[in-house]
Amino acid sequence: MEMEKRIGLGPIPRSPKDYLNIIQVNGMSILSKFGWRLVCIRRPSIEDVETVIRSSLDGSVGILGKDGILRLSQNLKVRDTAMTGGQVQN
């Protein structure tokens, strides 16, 4: 059985900018002015890092790509432990 490597790690690292490139940092800066907030930075051991953000206006969820472009997803599920007790939300 494979052990979970992220035990004890939160969804957002202490220094999120360490995981983002300059284009993503700039994109996040602009998007934050329109109500987008960082939800998590997926840090799988094999794959590329994914930056998940959510709109505080309508709850939309998307991935901020390495090219700085926000890609919205209807199928992306985000666990919101503060609001749902760990249940998965759309």
Secondary structure, 3 states (H helix, E strand, C coil): CCCCCCCCCCCCCCCHHHHCCHHHHHHHHHHHCCCEEEEEEECCCCCCCEEEEEECCCCCEEEECCCCCEEECCCCCEECHHHHCCCEEC
